[in-house]
Amino acid sequence: MPDDNSQNLISGGHLVAKALKAEGVEVIYTLCGGHIIDIYDGCVDEGIEVVDVRHEQVAAHAADGYARITGKPGCAVVTAGPGTTDAVTGVANAFRAESPMLLIGGQGAHSQHKMGSLQDLPHVDMMTPITKFAATVPDTARVADMVSMAFRECYHGAPGPSFLEIPRDVLDAKVPVEKARVPAAGQYRASTRSAGDPEAVEELADLLVHAEKPAILLGSQVWTSRGTASAIDLVRTLNIPAYMNGAGRGTLPPGDPHHFQLSRRYAFSNADVIVIVGTPFDFRMGYGKRLSPDATVVQIDLDYRTVGKNRDIDLGIVGDPGLVLKSVTEAASGRLNGGASRRKEWLDELRAAEQTAIEKRLPSLKSDASPIHPYRLVSEINDFLTEDSIYIGDGGDIVTFSGQVVQPKSPGHWMDPGPLGTLGVGIPFVLAAKKARPDKEVVALFGDGAFSLTGWDFETLVRYDLPFVGIVGNNSSMNQIRYGQAAKYGLERERVGNTLGDVHYDKFAQMLGGYGEEVRDPADIGPALQRARESGKPSLINVWVDPDAYAPGTMNQTMYK
């Protein structure tokens, strides 16, 4: 095609690609549509990979996953109307998970506004409540400028998604290069890293120095801010037991003397100082009610709106978690006064509580029963992981089991939907993780219901030669809901609207060109996982698990009481 730049003209689609390049975007996830193809043309010229999927929800989830893995914003490009509405779930999930991504949606031409053009919908109105920024690009010369504006808004406070719709005539039109503002890489976004109020930092340091029984929860923002080293330094210097959730899992490796997992409720009921880092007081925290009313509670968060929400706190610090924790450690280091060594008894007390919890479920973890107990499955998966294994959980009850047992070995190696609880993130997260980090092994556990939502994009993984080890915990049920129905309405109504067919997902994988294997005997789980690893293909190990075994987290959900 002719080089428009030689004629001093550039199209809207090529301006999109230049702005993406300036932001460091290496890949876009997309499902094609006539409204958006000029963006593809621009991406080819800018060296940005175009990865095409089978459903727009997958494209949006993959952009979210890319951001989580790389620390750079992800980008999905979808067509107008149903293309954009299909992506809504992925954007909403990124919004609740505080993941920076840009969704670009097509739109009918300005010249056909309100005339009923193909796939015309009020996209911006729909996207505004679930994004940090949503707008229509009004003019071709503004395309790159507004893409950069959308990315900048992704990092205002806690990260999150932005949305832009670009009308077809705006995208296809060409304007003189000198009329288009194309922001220079690294020159249109200021640093958002704040170390917090110095006086508050000093106060927290003093609290921790004098605490007898402190505890800290390291949430997703520790990884988002790439504050892992600062978090590790703080807990080791001050000898504080650490619990991790969300993307914060893996901050400390299993076996570290400060790594705790199963005694969190005990710790939060008995601690005198509790520090919550990068985690809101939402349903996962019992809206703050699970913290001892007698404890001094401190909250550190990127978003001012989150601090003190749902529960009173004694101290709130708004800032970059990594920088705040580093500042607290520096402030406390010169005046430890033996406080850290005095906490040995407290850590021993928590370690004993951990051991009690492990021994309670040990029979299930080692169970030889058939159908296979879910605890045995997730225990085998945990043993299978290496330091390079990125673990992805996509499901309800089966992933609730895994949350108590599976321990990633390194920071940034745990991926789950986040607080929206979206099923179907597994395959798109695998896609994002393997594209961004081809050197890493990816291991994904699916519920059979969750896999069904986006499973056809297993073929995309085959097409792009992206091997991973996939496991389906198959009980032919949406079991988390089934438990609730049985609890509320009785066993005679436990099977209404939640029962699935006995699907052989191993054969599904084979049909699409991947590796598949069925497991019914628990002794076969480990060897099957190893064969999947060695196959060098996208794989699904279909493990038939006991449909009458429920995770404690499922049985304790308040909605079923």
Secondary structure as the mmCIF struct_conf table of DSSP 4:
data_model
#
loop_
_struct_conf.conf_type_id
_struct_conf.id
_struct_conf.beg_label_comp_id
_struct_conf.beg_label_asym_id
_struct_conf.beg_label_seq_id
_struct_conf.end_label_comp_id
_struct_conf.end_label_asym_id
_struct_conf.end_label_seq_id
HELX_RH_3T_P HELX_RH_3T_P1 ASP A 4 GLN A 7
TURN_TY1_P TURN_TY1_P1 ASN A 8 ASN A 8
STRN STRN1 LEU A 9 SER A 11
HELX_RH_AL_P HELX_RH_AL_P1 GLY A 12 GLU A 23
TURN_TY1_P TURN_TY1_P2 GLY A 24 GLY A 24
STRN STRN2 VAL A 27 THR A 30
TURN_TY1_P TURN_TY1_P3 GLY A 34 ILE A 36
HELX_RH_AL_P HELX_RH_AL_P2 ILE A 37 GLU A 46
TURN_TY1_P TURN_TY1_P4 GLY A 47 GLY A 47
STRN STRN3 GLU A 49 ASP A 52
BEND BEND1 ARG A 54 ARG A 54
HELX_RH_AL_P HELX_RH_AL_P3 GLU A 56 THR A 70
BEND BEND2 GLY A 71 LYS A 72
STRN STRN4 GLY A 74 VAL A 78
BEND BEND3 ALA A 80 ALA A 80
TURN_TY1_P TURN_TY1_P5 GLY A 81 GLY A 81
HELX_RH_AL_P HELX_RH_AL_P4 PRO A 82 ASP A 86
TURN_TY1_P TURN_TY1_P6 ALA A 87 ALA A 87
HELX_RH_AL_P HELX_RH_AL_P5 VAL A 88 ALA A 97
TURN_TY1_P TURN_TY1_P7 GLU A 98 GLU A 98
STRN STRN5 MET A 101 GLN A 107
HELX_RH_3T_P HELX_RH_3T_P2 HIS A 110 GLN A 112
TURN_TY1_P TURN_TY1_P8 HIS A 113 GLY A 116
TURN_TY1_P TURN_TY1_P9 LEU A 118 GLN A 119
HELX_RH_AL_P HELX_RH_AL_P6 HIS A 123 MET A 127
HELX_RH_3T_P HELX_RH_3T_P3 THR A 128 ILE A 130
BEND BEND4 THR A 131 LYS A 132
STRN STRN6 PHE A 133 THR A 136
HELX_RH_3T_P HELX_RH_3T_P4 THR A 140 ARG A 142
HELX_RH_AL_P HELX_RH_AL_P7 VAL A 143 CYS A 154
TURN_TY1_P TURN_TY1_P10 TYR A 155 TYR A 155
BEND BEND5 HIS A 156 ALA A 158
STRN STRN7 PRO A 161 PRO A 167
HELX_RH_AL_P HELX_RH_AL_P8 ARG A 168 ASP A 172
STRN STRN8 LYS A 174 PRO A 176
HELX_RH_3T_P HELX_RH_3T_P5 VAL A 177 LYS A 179
BEND BEND6 ALA A 180 ALA A 180
HELX_LH_PP_P HELX_LH_PP_P1 PRO A 183 ALA A 184
TURN_TY1_P TURN_TY1_P11 ALA A 185 GLY A 186
BEND BEND7 GLN A 187 TYR A 188
HELX_RH_AL_P HELX_RH_AL_P9 PRO A 198 HIS A 210
BEND BEND8 GLU A 212 LYS A 213
STRN STRN9 PRO A 214 LEU A 218
HELX_RH_AL_P HELX_RH_AL_P10 SER A 220 THR A 224
TURN_TY1_P TURN_TY1_P12 SER A 225 ARG A 226
HELX_RH_AL_P HELX_RH_AL_P11 THR A 228 LEU A 238
TURN_TY1_P TURN_TY1_P13 ASN A 239 ASN A 239
STRN STRN10 ALA A 242 MET A 244
HELX_RH_3T_P HELX_RH_3T_P6 GLY A 246 GLY A 248
TURN_TY1_P TURN_TY1_P14 ARG A 249 GLY A 250
BEND BEND9 THR A 251 LEU A 252
TURN_TY1_P TURN_TY1_P15 PRO A 254 GLY A 255
TURN_TY1_P TURN_TY1_P16 PRO A 257 HIS A 258
STRN STRN11 HIS A 259 HIS A 259
BEND BEND10 LEU A 262 LEU A 262
HELX_RH_AL_P HELX_RH_AL_P12 ARG A 264 ASN A 270
BEND BEND11 ASP A 272 ASP A 272
STRN STRN12 VAL A 273 VAL A 277
BEND BEND12 GLY A 278 GLY A 278
BEND BEND13 PHE A 281 ASP A 282
HELX_RH_3T_P HELX_RH_3T_P7 PHE A 283 GLY A 288
TURN_TY1_P TURN_TY1_P17 LYS A 289 ARG A 290
BEND BEND14 LEU A 291 LEU A 291
TURN_TY1_P TURN_TY1_P18 PRO A 293 ASP A 294
BEND BEND15 ALA A 295 ALA A 295
STRN STRN13 THR A 296 ASP A 301
BEND BEND16 LEU A 302 LEU A 302
HELX_RH_3T_P HELX_RH_3T_P8 TYR A 304 THR A 306
TURN_TY1_P TURN_TY1_P19 VAL A 307 GLY A 308
BEND BEND17 LYS A 309 ARG A 311
BEND BEND18 ASP A 314 ASP A 314
STRN STRN14 LEU A 315 VAL A 318
BEND BEND19 GLY A 319 GLY A 319
HELX_RH_AL_P HELX_RH_AL_P13 PRO A 321 SER A 333
TURN_TY1_P TURN_TY1_P20 GLY A 334 ARG A 335
TURN_TY1_P TURN_TY1_P21 ASN A 337 GLY A 338
HELX_RH_AL_P HELX_RH_AL_P14 GLY A 339 ARG A 342
TURN_TY1_P TURN_TY1_P22 ARG A 343 ARG A 343
HELX_RH_AL_P HELX_RH_AL_P15 LYS A 344 LEU A 365
TURN_TY1_P TURN_TY1_P23 LYS A 366 LYS A 366
BEND BEND20 SER A 370 PRO A 371
STRN STRN15 ILE A 372 ILE A 372
HELX_LH_PP_P HELX_LH_PP_P2 HIS A 373 HIS A 373
HELX_RH_AL_P HELX_RH_AL_P16 PRO A 374 PHE A 384
TURN_TY1_P TURN_TY1_P24 GLU A 387 ASP A 388
STRN STRN16 SER A 389 ASP A 394
BEND BEND21 GLY A 396 GLY A 396
HELX_RH_AL_P HELX_RH_AL_P17 ASP A 397 VAL A 405
BEND BEND22 LYS A 409 SER A 410
TURN_TY1_P TURN_TY1_P25 PRO A 411 GLY A 412
STRN STRN17 TRP A 414 MET A 415
TURN_TY1_P TURN_TY1_P26 PRO A 419 LEU A 420
TURN_TY1_P TURN_TY1_P27 LEU A 423 GLY A 424
HELX_RH_AL_P HELX_RH_AL_P18 GLY A 426 ALA A 436
TURN_TY1_P TURN_TY1_P28 PRO A 438 ASP A 439
BEND BEND23 LYS A 440 LYS A 440
STRN STRN18 GLU A 441 GLY A 447
HELX_RH_AL_P HELX_RH_AL_P19 ASP A 448 THR A 454
HELX_RH_3T_P HELX_RH_3T_P9 GLY A 455 ASP A 457
HELX_RH_AL_P HELX_RH_AL_P20 PHE A 458 ARG A 463
TURN_TY1_P TURN_TY1_P29 TYR A 464 ASP A 465
STRN STRN19 PHE A 468 PHE A 468
STRN STRN20 VAL A 469 ASN A 474
BEND BEND24 SER A 476 SER A 476
STRN STRN21 SER A 477 SER A 477
HELX_RH_AL_P HELX_RH_AL_P21 ASN A 479 TYR A 489
HELX_RH_3T_P HELX_RH_3T_P10 LEU A 491 ARG A 493
TURN_TY1_P TURN_TY1_P30 GLU A 494 ARG A 495
BEND BEND25 VAL A 496 GLY A 497
STRN STRN22 THR A 499 THR A 499
HELX_RH_AL_P HELX_RH_AL_P22 TYR A 505 MET A 511
TURN_TY1_P TURN_TY1_P31 LEU A 512 GLY A 513
BEND BEND26 GLY A 514 GLY A 514
STRN STRN23 TYR A 515 VAL A 519
BEND BEND27 ASP A 521 ASP A 521
HELX_RH_3T_P HELX_RH_3T_P11 PRO A 522 ASP A 524
HELX_RH_AL_P HELX_RH_AL_P23 ILE A 525 SER A 535
TURN_TY1_P TURN_TY1_P32 GLY A 536 GLY A 536
BEND BEND28 LYS A 537 LYS A 537
STRN STRN24 PRO A 538 PRO A 538
STRN STRN25 SER A 539 TRP A 544
STRN STRN26 VAL A 545 VAL A 545
TURN_TY1_P TURN_TY1_P33 PRO A 547 ASP A 548
HELX_RH_AL_P HELX_RH_AL_P24 PRO A 552 MET A 555
TURN_TY1_P TURN_TY1_P34 ASN A 556 ASN A 556
HELX_RH_3T_P HELX_RH_3T_P12 THR A 558 TYR A 560
#
